[in-house]
Amino acid sequence: MTHNTPLSPSTRPLRHLPHVQRRVLTTAQLRANGVAPAEANEQCRSGGPWQQILPGVFLLHPGPPTSEERLHAVLLYAAKERTATGVPAQPDSQEPYRERGRPVYAEAMITGLAALALHGFSSAPALLSLDTFDVLVPRLRRLRSTGCVRILRSSALPTPELIDGLPVAPVARALADAVAGLTDAGAVRRLLTDAVRGGHCEPASVVRELNQGRLLSRPHVVDAVDSLLAEGRAVAEDRLYRMVREHGLPDPVWNVDLRLPGGPHLGGLDAYWPDQAVAVELDTRTPLPGHRQEDDALWSEYARKREHLERLGITVVHITPRKLREAIEQQATVVRTALMASGDREPAAYVVVLPR
C-alpha cells in the first residue's frame, strides 16, 4: 500500500476526488463518502491504517505526511467549507480560490515562510523543515492554532495567488507575516533582499505591508528595510543597463550630473544621450510611513528638475523599477522613440556633463 492508495473501511474507492484529497479528508468529506465518524476514529486507533493529523482532518495512510499533504491538511482545517465532498462547487463569483479538479479552500490561504517557499524564495526554509504553517483567515473566524497550524487573522484578506492549486498570500503580505515571527536580523535581511533580487515584488509594496503590520518600529526590521531599498535601487539600475544592451539602444553616458556652463547644478540622471538630449531618470522613491512631508518634498524636487530640463530642450523619460521589471521591452520602445524624435526638435541648450 502506498501513500497514493487511500484505505477506506467502505468499498467506495474515492476515485472521484482529486489526487491529494484521496489521502487527506475532513470528517464531513468522509461522511459524504459513506464513512461515519465512528468508523474514521476506529481506523485511527494505535497501529491503524489512518491517522488524525489535525482536529477533524484525517490522513488516509499510516506513514508521515508529505509537505503537500500537510499544506492541504492545514487548509482543510482552517477553511470555511462550502462543499462536503471535496469536489469544487459550480463556478460562481463567490468561489475565487479554485482550479479545475482541485479542492476549494474558502477564506483561508497559506502565508508566512511556507508561502515564501511556495513563491520560490531561495532564502526561505524548505517546506519539509517547517514545524508550523501560517494560515491567514478572516479576523472573526473562530479558530485556534493547533498542531502544525498557526492561525493569523486579518480584517481584510488579500487576493490569494494559486500555486499548485493552493491559495497563497501575495509575496508582500506573506513576507510581512514571516517577518512578524522572526527575531533574527540576518534572516529578515535575507528575506527582504531576496524579495527584490529574485524579482518577486517591489520595495514599496513590502514597506507598505510592514507598516500595516506595525513592524517598522523594530530596529532590526528598519535596518533590513534600508538594505531592501539599496538592493531595489541596484536591481533597477541593472535592469536599465540590460534594457539598453539587449534592445539595441545606443550607449548613453551613465550616472551623470548636468550643469549649465558657469551656472547652476541641474540635477543627476541615470542615463543621458548628449547628441539627442534625451535623459532617463529612475524613480526609486519608496514612500515611508510618517515621512509624508519628505516624500512630497522629494516629488516636488523631481518635478522641478524635469520641468527645468525640458525648458532647456532636454527630453526626460521617467521610468519606475516596476515598469522595468514587468514591461522592459515597452520601456525600451519609449526611449527609442524619444531618441528618434530628437531630430524634429529645436536644438537643446548646451550643458556640461559631469560624472556623478
C-alpha positions as a Markdown table, in Angstrom:
| # | Residue | x | y | z |
|---|---|---|---|---|
| 1 | Met | 0.0 | 0.0 | 0.0 |
| 2 | Thr | 1.4 | 3.4 | -1.0 |
| 3 | His | 0.6 | 7.0 | 0.0 |
| 4 | Asn | -1.3 | 7.2 | -3.3 |
| 5 | Thr | -3.7 | 4.4 | -2.4 |
| 6 | Pro | -6.0 | 5.5 | 0.4 |
| 7 | Leu | -7.5 | 3.0 | 2.7 |
| 8 | Ser | -11.2 | 3.0 | 3.4 |
| 9 | Pro | -13.5 | 0.9 | 5.6 |
| 10 | Ser | -16.1 | 1.2 | 2.9 |
| 11 | Thr | -15.9 | -0.3 | -0.6 |
| 12 | Arg | -16.0 | 3.2 | -2.2 |
| 13 | Pro | -12.6 | 3.9 | -3.8 |
| 14 | Leu | -13.0 | 7.7 | -3.6 |
| 15 | Arg | -11.7 | 7.9 | -7.2 |
| 16 | His | -14.0 | 10.9 | -7.9 |
| 17 | Leu | -11.9 | 13.0 | -5.6 |
| 18 | Pro | -8.8 | 15.0 | -6.5 |
| 19 | His | -5.5 | 13.1 | -6.1 |
| 20 | Val | -4.3 | 14.6 | -2.8 |
| 21 | Gln | -7.9 | 14.7 | -1.4 |
| 22 | Arg | -8.0 | 10.9 | -1.6 |
| 23 | Arg | -5.3 | 10.9 | 1.1 |
| 24 | Val | -6.4 | 14.0 | 3.2 |
| 25 | Leu | -10.1 | 14.3 | 4.1 |
| 26 | Thr | -12.2 | 16.1 | 6.7 |
| 27 | Thr | -14.8 | 14.4 | 8.9 |
| 28 | Ala | -17.6 | 16.0 | 6.7 |
| 29 | Gln | -16.0 | 14.7 | 3.5 |
| 30 | Leu | -15.6 | 11.2 | 4.8 |
| 31 | Arg | -19.2 | 11.2 | 6.0 |
| 32 | Ala | -20.3 | 12.3 | 2.5 |
| 33 | Asn | -18.4 | 9.3 | 1.1 |
| 34 | Gly | -20.1 | 6.8 | 3.4 |
| 35 | Val | -17.6 | 6.8 | 6.3 |
| 36 | Ala | -19.2 | 7.5 | 9.7 |
| 37 | Pro | -17.1 | 9.4 | 12.3 |
| 38 | Ala | -17.0 | 6.3 | 14.5 |
| 39 | Glu | -15.6 | 4.3 | 11.6 |
| 40 | Ala | -13.0 | 7.0 | 11.0 |
| 41 | Asn | -11.9 | 7.1 | 14.6 |
| 42 | Glu | -11.6 | 3.3 | 14.6 |
| 43 | Gln | -9.3 | 3.5 | 11.6 |
| 44 | Cys | -7.1 | 5.9 | 13.6 |
| 45 | Arg | -6.6 | 3.5 | 16.6 |
| 46 | Ser | -3.0 | 2.8 | 17.6 |
| 47 | Gly | -1.3 | 0.9 | 14.8 |
| 48 | Gly | -4.3 | 1.5 | 12.5 |
| 49 | Pro | -4.2 | 2.5 | 8.8 |
| 50 | Trp | -5.2 | 6.1 | 9.3 |
| 51 | Gln | -4.2 | 9.0 | 11.5 |
| 52 | Gln | -5.9 | 12.2 | 12.6 |
| 53 | Ile | -3.4 | 14.8 | 11.5 |
| 54 | Leu | -5.5 | 17.8 | 12.8 |
| 55 | Pro | -8.8 | 18.2 | 14.5 |
| 56 | Gly | -11.4 | 17.0 | 12.0 |
| 57 | Val | -8.8 | 16.2 | 9.3 |
| 58 | Phe | -7.6 | 12.7 | 8.6 |
| 59 | Leu | -4.6 | 11.3 | 6.7 |
| 60 | Leu | -5.6 | 8.1 | 5.0 |
| 61 | His | -2.3 | 6.3 | 5.3 |
| 62 | Pro | -0.1 | 5.4 | 8.3 |
| 63 | Gly | 3.2 | 7.0 | 7.2 |
| 64 | Pro | 4.4 | 10.5 | 7.8 |
| 65 | Pro | 2.6 | 13.2 | 5.7 |
| 66 | Thr | 4.3 | 14.8 | 2.8 |
| 67 | Ser | 4.7 | 18.5 | 2.6 |
| 68 | Glu | 1.8 | 18.6 | 0.1 |
| 69 | Glu | -0.4 | 16.6 | 2.4 |
| 70 | Arg | 0.4 | 18.9 | 5.3 |
| 71 | Leu | -0.4 | 22.0 | 3.3 |
| 72 | His | -3.7 | 20.6 | 2.2 |
| 73 | Ala | -4.4 | 19.4 | 5.8 |
| 74 | Val | -3.9 | 22.9 | 7.3 |
| 75 | Leu | -6.0 | 24.5 | 4.7 |
| 76 | Leu | -8.8 | 22.0 | 5.2 |
| 77 | Tyr | -8.6 | 22.7 | 9.0 |
| 78 | Ala | -8.7 | 26.5 | 8.5 |
| 79 | Ala | -11.1 | 26.8 | 5.5 |
| 80 | Lys | -14.7 | 27.6 | 5.7 |
| 81 | Glu | -16.1 | 24.6 | 3.9 |
| 82 | Arg | -18.6 | 25.2 | 1.2 |
| 83 | Thr | -18.8 | 21.6 | 0.0 |
| 84 | Ala | -18.8 | 18.4 | 2.0 |
| 85 | Thr | -17.4 | 16.1 | -0.7 |
| 86 | Gly | -14.2 | 17.9 | -1.5 |
| 87 | Val | -15.4 | 18.4 | -5.1 |
| 88 | Pro | -15.3 | 22.1 | -6.1 |
| 89 | Ala | -18.7 | 23.8 | -6.4 |
| 90 | Gln | -20.0 | 25.1 | -9.7 |
| 91 | Pro | -18.3 | 28.3 | -10.8 |
| 92 | Asp | -19.8 | 31.5 | -9.4 |
| 93 | Ser | -18.5 | 34.9 | -8.3 |
| 94 | Gln | -18.2 | 33.7 | -4.6 |
| 95 | Glu | -15.6 | 31.0 | -5.3 |
| 96 | Pro | -12.3 | 32.7 | -6.2 |
| 97 | Tyr | -9.9 | 30.0 | -4.9 |
| 98 | Arg | -10.4 | 27.2 | -7.4 |
| 99 | Glu | -8.7 | 25.3 | -10.1 |
| 100 | Arg | -10.4 | 22.6 | -12.1 |
| 101 | Gly | -10.0 | 19.2 | -10.4 |
| 102 | Arg | -8.7 | 20.9 | -7.2 |
| 103 | Pro | -10.3 | 21.3 | -3.8 |
| 104 | Val | -11.8 | 24.6 | -2.7 |
| 105 | Tyr | -10.4 | 26.4 | 0.4 |
| 106 | Ala | -12.7 | 29.3 | 1.2 |
| 107 | Glu | -11.5 | 32.1 | 3.4 |
| 108 | Ala | -8.0 | 30.6 | 4.1 |
| 109 | Met | -4.6 | 30.9 | 2.5 |
| 110 | Ile | -1.0 | 29.9 | 3.2 |
| 111 | Thr | 1.2 | 32.8 | 4.3 |
| 112 | Gly | 4.5 | 33.4 | 6.1 |
| 113 | Leu | 7.6 | 31.3 | 5.5 |
| 114 | Ala | 5.6 | 28.4 | 3.8 |
| 115 | Ala | 4.1 | 30.9 | 1.3 |
| 116 | Leu | 7.6 | 32.3 | 0.6 |
| 117 | Ala | 8.9 | 28.8 | -0.1 |
| 118 | Leu | 6.0 | 28.2 | -2.5 |
| 119 | His | 6.7 | 31.6 | -4.2 |
| 120 | Gly | 10.2 | 30.3 | -4.8 |
| 121 | Phe | 12.3 | 32.3 | -2.3 |
| 122 | Ser | 15.8 | 30.9 | -2.2 |
| 123 | Ser | 16.2 | 32.2 | 1.3 |
| 124 | Ala | 13.1 | 30.6 | 2.7 |
| 125 | Pro | 13.4 | 27.3 | 4.6 |
| 126 | Ala | 12.3 | 24.1 | 2.8 |
| 127 | Leu | 8.7 | 23.1 | 3.5 |
| 128 | Leu | 9.9 | 19.8 | 5.0 |
| 129 | Ser | 11.9 | 21.7 | 7.6 |
| 130 | Leu | 8.9 | 23.8 | 8.8 |
| 131 | Asp | 7.3 | 22.7 | 12.1 |
| 132 | Thr | 4.3 | 25.0 | 11.6 |
| 133 | Phe | 2.5 | 26.6 | 8.7 |
| 134 | Asp | 0.9 | 30.0 | 8.9 |
| 135 | Val | -2.6 | 30.3 | 7.6 |
| 136 | Leu | -4.4 | 33.6 | 7.1 |
| 137 | Val | -8.1 | 33.7 | 7.9 |
| 138 | Pro | -10.7 | 36.5 | 8.5 |
| 139 | Arg | -10.5 | 38.2 | 11.9 |
| 140 | Leu | -13.9 | 36.9 | 13.1 |
| 141 | Arg | -13.3 | 33.2 | 12.3 |
| 142 | Arg | -13.4 | 31.1 | 15.4 |
| 143 | Leu | -10.3 | 29.0 | 15.0 |
| 144 | Arg | -7.3 | 28.3 | 17.2 |
| 145 | Ser | -3.7 | 27.4 | 16.4 |
| 146 | Thr | -3.0 | 23.7 | 16.9 |
| 147 | Gly | -0.5 | 21.1 | 15.8 |
| 148 | Cys | 1.3 | 22.3 | 12.7 |
| 149 | Val | -1.2 | 25.2 | 12.1 |
| 150 | Arg | -0.6 | 28.7 | 13.3 |
| 151 | Ile | -3.7 | 30.9 | 12.7 |
| 152 | Leu | -3.1 | 34.5 | 11.6 |
| 153 | Arg | -6.1 | 36.9 | 11.3 |
| 154 | Ser | -6.8 | 39.8 | 9.1 |
| 155 | Ser | -9.7 | 42.2 | 8.9 |
| 156 | Ala | -9.3 | 42.3 | 5.1 |
| 157 | Leu | -7.9 | 39.3 | 3.3 |
| 158 | Pro | -5.7 | 39.9 | 0.3 |
| 159 | Thr | -6.5 | 38.2 | -3.0 |
| 160 | Pro | -4.5 | 34.9 | -3.0 |
| 161 | Glu | -2.4 | 33.5 | -5.8 |
| 162 | Leu | -2.9 | 29.9 | -6.8 |
| 163 | Ile | 0.3 | 27.9 | -6.6 |
| 164 | Asp | 0.0 | 24.2 | -7.4 |
| 165 | Gly | -3.7 | 24.5 | -6.6 |
| 166 | Leu | -3.1 | 26.1 | -3.2 |
| 167 | Pro | -4.3 | 29.6 | -2.2 |
| 168 | Val | -1.1 | 31.5 | -1.2 |
| 169 | Ala | -0.9 | 35.1 | 0.1 |
| 170 | Pro | 0.8 | 37.6 | -2.2 |
| 171 | Val | 4.5 | 38.0 | -1.7 |
| 172 | Ala | 4.5 | 41.3 | 0.2 |
| 173 | Arg | 1.8 | 40.1 | 2.7 |
| 174 | Ala | 3.5 | 36.7 | 3.1 |
| 175 | Leu | 6.8 | 38.5 | 3.7 |
| 176 | Ala | 5.3 | 40.7 | 6.4 |
| 177 | Asp | 3.7 | 37.8 | 8.1 |
| 178 | Ala | 7.0 | 35.9 | 8.1 |
| 179 | Val | 9.0 | 38.9 | 9.4 |
| 180 | Ala | 6.5 | 39.3 | 12.2 |
| 181 | Gly | 7.6 | 36.0 | 13.6 |
| 182 | Leu | 11.4 | 36.4 | 13.2 |
| 183 | Thr | 13.9 | 38.0 | 15.6 |
| 184 | Asp | 17.0 | 37.0 | 13.6 |
| 185 | Ala | 18.1 | 40.2 | 11.9 |
| 186 | Gly | 20.1 | 38.3 | 9.3 |
| 187 | Ala | 17.2 | 36.1 | 8.3 |
| 188 | Val | 14.9 | 39.2 | 8.0 |
| 189 | Arg | 17.5 | 41.0 | 5.8 |
| 190 | Arg | 18.0 | 37.9 | 3.6 |
| 191 | Leu | 14.2 | 37.6 | 3.0 |
| 192 | Leu | 13.7 | 41.2 | 2.2 |
| 193 | Thr | 16.7 | 41.3 | -0.1 |
| 194 | Asp | 15.5 | 38.1 | -1.8 |
| 195 | Ala | 12.1 | 39.7 | -2.5 |
| 196 | Val | 13.7 | 42.3 | -4.7 |
| 197 | Arg | 16.7 | 40.4 | -6.1 |
| 198 | Gly | 14.5 | 37.5 | -7.0 |
| 199 | Gly | 12.1 | 39.7 | -8.9 |
| 200 | His | 9.2 | 38.8 | -6.6 |
| 201 | Cys | 7.9 | 42.3 | -5.8 |
| 202 | Glu | 8.9 | 46.0 | -5.5 |
| 203 | Pro | 10.2 | 47.6 | -2.3 |
| 204 | Ala | 7.2 | 49.9 | -2.0 |
| 205 | Ser | 4.8 | 47.1 | -1.6 |
| 206 | Val | 7.0 | 45.4 | 1.1 |
| 207 | Val | 7.3 | 48.7 | 3.1 |
| 208 | Arg | 3.5 | 49.2 | 2.9 |
| 209 | Glu | 2.8 | 45.7 | 4.3 |
| 210 | Leu | 5.4 | 46.0 | 7.0 |
| 211 | Asn | 3.9 | 49.3 | 8.1 |
| 212 | Gln | 0.4 | 47.9 | 8.2 |
| 213 | Gly | 1.7 | 45.1 | 10.3 |
| 214 | Arg | 3.3 | 47.7 | 12.7 |
| 215 | Leu | 6.7 | 46.2 | 12.1 |
| 216 | Leu | 8.7 | 49.3 | 11.3 |
| 217 | Ser | 9.2 | 50.1 | 15.0 |
| 218 | Arg | 11.5 | 47.1 | 15.3 |
| 219 | Pro | 15.2 | 48.2 | 14.8 |
| 220 | His | 16.3 | 45.0 | 13.0 |
| 221 | Val | 13.4 | 45.4 | 10.6 |
| 222 | Val | 14.2 | 49.1 | 9.9 |
| 223 | Asp | 17.9 | 48.1 | 9.2 |
| 224 | Ala | 16.6 | 45.4 | 6.8 |
| 225 | Val | 14.4 | 47.9 | 5.0 |
| 226 | Asp | 17.4 | 50.1 | 4.4 |
| 227 | Ser | 19.2 | 47.2 | 2.8 |
| 228 | Leu | 16.0 | 46.4 | 0.9 |
| 229 | Leu | 15.9 | 50.0 | -0.6 |
| 230 | Ala | 19.5 | 49.9 | -1.6 |
| 231 | Glu | 19.0 | 46.5 | -3.2 |
| 232 | Gly | 16.0 | 47.8 | -5.0 |
| 233 | Arg | 18.0 | 50.7 | -6.5 |
| 234 | Ala | 20.8 | 48.4 | -7.6 |
| 235 | Val | 18.4 | 45.9 | -9.2 |
| 236 | Ala | 16.6 | 48.7 | -11.1 |
| 237 | Glu | 19.9 | 50.1 | -12.4 |
| 238 | Asp | 21.0 | 46.6 | -13.5 |
| 239 | Arg | 17.7 | 46.2 | -15.4 |
| 240 | Leu | 18.2 | 49.7 | -17.1 |
| 241 | Tyr | 21.7 | 48.6 | -18.2 |
| 242 | Arg | 20.2 | 45.4 | -19.6 |
| 243 | Met | 17.4 | 47.3 | -21.4 |
| 244 | Val | 20.0 | 49.3 | -23.3 |
| 245 | Arg | 22.2 | 46.4 | -24.1 |
| 246 | Glu | 19.5 | 43.8 | -25.1 |
| 247 | His | 17.2 | 46.1 | -27.0 |
| 248 | Gly | 19.8 | 47.6 | -29.2 |
| 249 | Leu | 19.8 | 51.2 | -27.9 |
| 250 | Pro | 22.8 | 53.4 | -28.4 |
| 251 | Asp | 25.1 | 53.6 | -25.4 |
| 252 | Pro | 24.4 | 56.6 | -23.2 |
| 253 | Val | 26.7 | 58.1 | -20.6 |
| 254 | Trp | 25.7 | 56.7 | -17.2 |
| 255 | Asn | 25.1 | 58.3 | -13.8 |
| 256 | Val | 25.9 | 61.9 | -14.7 |
| 257 | Asp | 25.3 | 65.4 | -13.3 |
| 258 | Leu | 24.3 | 68.2 | -15.7 |
| 259 | Arg | 25.2 | 71.9 | -15.2 |
| 260 | Leu | 24.8 | 75.0 | -17.3 |
| 261 | Pro | 28.2 | 76.4 | -18.3 |
| 262 | Gly | 29.3 | 78.6 | -15.4 |
| 263 | Gly | 25.8 | 78.2 | -14.0 |
| 264 | Pro | 23.8 | 76.1 | -11.5 |
| 265 | His | 23.6 | 72.4 | -11.0 |
| 266 | Leu | 20.7 | 70.9 | -13.0 |
| 267 | Gly | 20.5 | 67.5 | -11.3 |
| 268 | Gly | 21.7 | 63.9 | -11.6 |
| 269 | Leu | 20.5 | 61.5 | -14.2 |
| 270 | Asp | 20.8 | 57.7 | -14.6 |
| 271 | Ala | 21.4 | 57.8 | -18.3 |
| 272 | Tyr | 22.0 | 60.6 | -20.8 |
| 273 | Trp | 22.3 | 60.7 | -24.6 |
| 274 | Pro | 24.1 | 64.0 | -25.3 |
| 275 | Asp | 23.7 | 64.0 | -29.1 |
| 276 | Gln | 19.9 | 63.6 | -28.8 |
| 277 | Ala | 19.5 | 65.5 | -25.5 |
| 278 | Val | 17.5 | 62.6 | -24.0 |
| 279 | Ala | 17.7 | 61.5 | -20.4 |
| 280 | Val | 16.4 | 58.6 | -18.3 |
| 281 | Glu | 15.6 | 59.0 | -14.7 |
| 282 | Leu | 14.8 | 56.1 | -12.4 |
| 283 | Asp | 12.0 | 56.8 | -9.9 |
| 284 | Thr | 13.1 | 54.6 | -7.0 |
| 285 | Arg | 11.2 | 56.6 | -4.3 |
| 286 | Thr | 9.6 | 54.4 | -1.7 |
| 287 | Pro | 7.1 | 56.3 | 0.5 |
| 288 | Leu | 7.9 | 55.7 | 4.1 |
| 289 | Pro | 5.1 | 55.9 | 6.7 |
| 290 | Gly | 5.4 | 59.0 | 8.8 |
| 291 | His | 7.5 | 60.9 | 6.2 |
| 292 | Arg | 4.8 | 62.4 | 4.1 |
| 293 | Gln | 6.4 | 65.9 | 4.1 |
| 294 | Glu | 9.8 | 64.4 | 3.0 |
| 295 | Asp | 8.1 | 62.4 | 0.3 |
| 296 | Asp | 6.2 | 65.4 | -1.0 |
| 297 | Ala | 9.4 | 67.5 | -1.0 |
| 298 | Leu | 11.3 | 64.8 | -2.9 |
| 299 | Trp | 8.5 | 64.5 | -5.5 |
| 300 | Ser | 8.5 | 68.3 | -5.9 |
| 301 | Glu | 12.2 | 68.2 | -6.5 |
| 302 | Tyr | 11.8 | 65.6 | -9.2 |
| 303 | Ala | 9.1 | 67.7 | -10.9 |
| 304 | Arg | 11.1 | 70.9 | -10.7 |
| 305 | Lys | 14.2 | 69.2 | -12.2 |
| 306 | Arg | 12.2 | 67.7 | -15.0 |
| 307 | Glu | 10.5 | 70.9 | -15.9 |
| 308 | His | 13.8 | 72.8 | -15.9 |
| 309 | Leu | 15.5 | 70.3 | -18.2 |
| 310 | Glu | 12.6 | 70.2 | -20.6 |
| 311 | Arg | 12.6 | 74.0 | -20.8 |
| 312 | Leu | 16.3 | 73.6 | -21.9 |
| 313 | Gly | 15.2 | 71.2 | -24.7 |
| 314 | Ile | 16.2 | 68.0 | -22.9 |
| 315 | Thr | 13.6 | 65.2 | -23.1 |
| 316 | Val | 13.3 | 63.3 | -19.7 |
| 317 | Val | 12.0 | 59.8 | -19.7 |
| 318 | His | 10.7 | 58.8 | -16.3 |
| 319 | Ile | 10.9 | 55.0 | -15.5 |
| 320 | Thr | 9.9 | 53.1 | -12.4 |
| 321 | Pro | 11.5 | 49.9 | -11.3 |
| 322 | Arg | 8.2 | 48.1 | -11.7 |
| 323 | Lys | 7.9 | 49.1 | -15.4 |
| 324 | Leu | 11.4 | 47.8 | -15.9 |
| 325 | Arg | 10.5 | 44.5 | -14.3 |
| 326 | Glu | 7.2 | 44.0 | -16.0 |
| 327 | Ala | 7.4 | 45.8 | -19.3 |
| 328 | Ile | 11.1 | 46.3 | -20.2 |
| 329 | Glu | 10.5 | 46.0 | -23.9 |
| 330 | Gln | 7.8 | 48.7 | -23.8 |
| 331 | Gln | 10.2 | 51.0 | -21.9 |
| 332 | Ala | 12.9 | 50.4 | -24.5 |
| 333 | Thr | 10.4 | 51.5 | -27.1 |
| 334 | Val | 9.6 | 54.7 | -25.2 |
| 335 | Val | 13.3 | 55.6 | -25.0 |
| 336 | Arg | 13.9 | 54.6 | -28.7 |
| 337 | Thr | 11.0 | 56.8 | -29.8 |
| 338 | Ala | 12.4 | 59.8 | -27.8 |
| 339 | Leu | 15.8 | 59.3 | -29.4 |
| 340 | Met | 14.4 | 59.1 | -32.9 |
| 341 | Ala | 12.2 | 62.2 | -32.3 |
| 342 | Ser | 15.2 | 64.3 | -31.3 |
| 343 | Gly | 15.9 | 65.4 | -34.9 |
| 344 | Asp | 12.4 | 67.0 | -35.1 |
| 345 | Arg | 13.0 | 69.3 | -32.1 |
| 346 | Glu | 14.8 | 72.6 | -31.7 |
| 347 | Pro | 18.4 | 72.1 | -30.6 |
| 348 | Ala | 18.8 | 71.8 | -26.8 |
| 349 | Ala | 20.8 | 74.3 | -24.7 |
| 350 | Tyr | 24.4 | 73.4 | -24.2 |
| 351 | Val | 25.0 | 71.7 | -20.9 |
| 352 | Val | 28.1 | 70.4 | -19.2 |
| 353 | Val | 28.0 | 66.7 | -18.4 |
| 354 | Leu | 30.0 | 65.5 | -15.3 |
| 355 | Pro | 30.3 | 62.1 | -13.8 |
| 356 | Arg | 28.2 | 61.7 | -10.7 |
